[in-house]
Structures are given as C-alpha cells and as structure tokens.
C-alpha cells in the first residue's frame, strides 16, 4: 500500500503493474482511526512508536558499550624512568591480568592505578533514558503507565488510569463500529437489495467493570425484603447463560453432613 501524495489521506495499492492503482470499490474495509489531527500518514501509532523503539535501542546499545568499557575499571600501570623493555612488557601483562584474573605480580618500583570511570551519573543516565522511552510507549498504547510498571501505593492512581483505558476503548469501539457499518453493512445491503434510506448500525459496547460481590449482596438483601427480580436480568448482569432443560447445574452446599461427635468417658 502507498499513500496518495496528492490527498495525503487516500491509499493506493501496488499490484505489480507499472502504476500504483486506487483500491477497488466495495473490496476493502478502510479504517482511519482519529488518533491525531493532521494528515492520515501521521495519524497512526506506528510513527511515534517507531521513534520510541529506535531511541530505546540506541540507548541500550550505548549502555552495552558503557558497561563493556567500565564494567571492569580501567587500569593504568606506571613504571620507573629507565625501565627496560622486559620490565615494561611484564607490567603490561600484569595490568591485563588484573582485568580477568584480578591478580598480578609487579616489580616494587612499578605502580598500578585503578581508575573509577563511573563517577557522576554513570549508567544511571542510560537506564533513565530507557525507562523514559518505556513509559512513552506505554502511554502511547494504553494511555498510562500503572499497568505496565506497578509501584507501591499507587492504587488510587491505578483506579484513575483504569478510567483512561475505558475511555480509549470506548473511543476506539465507536470508530470501529462506524467503519464496519459504513464499509461492510451498508455496502452488503446496497449491493444485494439496493439503496435504502436507513441502514442497520453496528455497536460495540464496552461494559463498565463492576464489583459483582456487592451486586449479589445488594440484590440478595432486596429479594429477602420481597423485591421481585427477573432471573434473565441477573443472568445478563453476571454474563451467564440460562441453563437448558436437563443440563447439569450447580447447587448450594448443605453444610457438613457428618454425624456429631459423641463424648467419650
């Protein structure tokens, strides 16, 4: 597929021919989510997600180079003036062995310094940058970070973020339903039965999460007070189906039926 560079909103298809052809009518479902203002080519999630992915990978690569360099602190060997070539070579071998074996034998006149290359921020700057791009990707996809990186004491924030997720889900559901109604339902009816003044509309409801324990306790207390409640409505609320005739069903427990204990003399 290619974007039409004249309109920047329509799409074209490459089918192997010399020219890029427009999509054939009634053959495609074209969903254009309204995620961002502007032209369609910049309105998806792939563009900002690819940027976050690329910078995160660059940061991890730089972190690997940093750890390779400063994972073992650099060593500097100092020899006395006028040291022979053999003494300098022995000192170089000793410095190299300190990196792997952490042991070396050097002359008394030589000196080896262990340099600290992790002063200041060190690897924290790389880890902080990586965490930043992780959070940016989480916000891009789910609209918040609490579900991707939990923290102690953020229950209230998680409840607020759950509402953000529901808002995003409902917004997506409305747009997808509009696309299906327009490109599938109306097209199918028009091609088979002709144009109509009204067409069926597809809806994708997103239910609110509810505490079913509180619902059961409230309904049970009202039933005990004589309130008449439809079984079908309760089945629908709980997301259950009514059992068919003859189908095995669960029954309430009747308690412990074991015989009572008798005291012994």
N, C-alpha and C positions, 0 to 999 in steps of 0.2 A: 504494500500500500504506500501511497505517497499523498502528501497534502497538496491541494491545488494552490499554487503560489499566487494566483490572481485574487482568489477569495479568502485564502488562508483559513477556510472553515470546511470546505468540501474535500472529499477524499477521492483519489483515483487509484486504479489497480493496474499493476504490471502483469500482464498475462503472456509475456514472451514476444509480443508484437513490437513493431518499431516505435509505436507511440503509446503513451500512457492513456488508458481509456477510462471513462467515467464508470461508476458502478451501475450495473443494470437495474432498472426499477423493479420493485417487488421481489428482489432476490436477497436483500440484506436487511438486517436489523441494525440501524445506526444509532448507537447510544452515545450522546455527548454530555457527560456529566458537567454540571455547572459548579466547578470547584474553585475557579479563579476567573476574575474578569480579564478581558483581553481576547486575543485570537485563540482559536482552538488548539493550535500546535503547542501553546504554552499553558494550556489549562489542565493538563493531566498531572498525575503524581510522579510519572517516570522521570521527568526533568529534574525536579528538586531532589528526588530520591537518588538519582544517579550522581548528582553533585555531592550529596552527603556520603554516599558509598565511596566515591573516588577519594575525597579528602580523608575519610577514615582509613582507607587502605594506605594512602601516602603516609599518614601519621604512624600507623603500625609498622610500616617499613622503616621509617626513621627511628622508631623506638627499638626495632631489632638491631639496627646499626649502632645505636647508642649503647644498648646492653652488650653487644659484642665488643665494643671498644672499652666500656667502663665496667663491664661485669667483673673483670679482673683488673684491679687498678694498675695503671702503667708503672713500670719500674725504671729507674734511671741509675746506672752504675757509674761511679766516678773513680778513676784510677789516678794514681800519683803521677806527677810530671816525670817524664823519662821512663815510663813503664815500657817494657818490651812488648813485642808483638804477641808472644805467647801469653804474657800476662793479660793483655787486652782481650785476646780470644777466650781465655779462661773466664774473665769477668763477664763477657758477653754470654757464654754458656750458662754461667751462674744466674744471670738475670733472666734468661729464657726458662731455666728450670724452676725459678720462683713462680712462674705463671702456671705451670702444670703440676709440678711435684711439691711446690711450696717449700723447697729445701735447696740449699746451695752451700758450697764451700768457697770462700773468697780469701784472698790474702789479707793480712792485717792492715795493710796500707790502703786497701780499696774501700769504697763506701757505696752502699746501695740505698736509694731513697724510694719509698712507696708514695706515689702521688695520688691524691684524692681528687678524682675527676667528677664527683657527684655533689660538690658543694653547690649551694644555691637551690634552685628548683629541681635540678637533676631530671629524673624520669617523670616527676610529677607533671611537668608541662605536657608531656606526650599523653600520659594517662588522662589528664584533664581534658585535653583536646578530643581524645577518643570518646570519653564519656559525653562530651558536648554533642558530638555527631550522633551518638546512640540516642540521646534524648531528642535530638532534632528529628530523627527517623521515626521514633515512637510518636511524637506529636503529629507528624505528617500522616501516619497510618491510622492511629486510634485516637488522636486528639488530646492525649495526655500521657503521663509517664508513670503513674502509680501502678498500673497493671503490669508494666514491663520491668520496673525496678522498685520493689517494695521497700519501705523504710518504717522504722519503729515509730508509732504514734501518729501515723497518717491515715487513721480510719476515717476521720471526718473529711479529709481531702479526697480519699478514695470514693466516698459516697457522692461528693460533688462531681468527680470525674466520671462516675457511672452515668450521671445525667448527661454529661457531654457525649459519651458513647451512644446513648439512646437518641440524642438529638441528631448526631451524624447518621445513625442507622435509619431514622425516620426520613431524614432529608434524602438519603440515597434511595430508600424504598419508593418515595414519591416520584423521583426522577425515573427510576427503572420502570415503574408502573406506567408512566406516561409514554416511555419508549415502546413498551410491549403493546400498549393499547393502540398507539399510532401505527407502528410498522408491522404488527402481527395481526391483531384482532380486526382492525378496520380494513386492512388490506385483504385478509382472508374473506371477510364478509362481502366486500365490494367486488372481488373477483368471482365469487360464487353466486351471489344473489343481487349484485348491482348496488348502486349508491343508496344510502339511507340518510334520513335526517338525523337519526340518533344511533349511536353505537354503544355496545357494552363497554364498560370501563373496568380495567384491571386495578385492583388494590392489593397492596402488600402490607397488611397491618403489622406493626411492631408492638407486642404487648408490653405493658409495664411489669417489671418484676415485683411480685408481691410475696409477703410472708404468709404461706398457706397455713401455718400453725395458728396464727392469730385469726385467720379467716375461719378455720374449723372451730376454734373455741367460741368465736362470736356467733356463728351460725348455730352451733350446738346449744348455747345458752338461750338463744331466741326460740329454738324449736321446743326446748323444755318449757318455755312460757306460752306455748300454744301457737307460735307463728308457723304458718304453712309455707314450706319452701319447695320449689319444684326440683325433683331429682335431676332432670335434664340440665337445669341451670347449674347445679352443683357439679355434675359431670363435666360440663363445659368449662367451668371455672378451674377445675383441677386438671384439665387436659386429659381426661379419661373418657373411654367409650363405654356405653351401657352394655353389660354382658348379654350375649344371645341366650335364647332358651336352651337349657340343657348344658350350658357351659359351666365349667367348674369355677366357683367363686371363692374368695377368701371369707372367713367367718371370724367374729371376735372371739378372743380367748375366753375360756370359762374359769380360769384360775387353776390352782393346784388341786387335783382330784385325789391326791394320795391320802390314805387313811390316817386319822390323827394318831399321834404318838401316845402311848399309854405309859404312865409312870411305872417304874419297877420298884419292888421292895428293896 
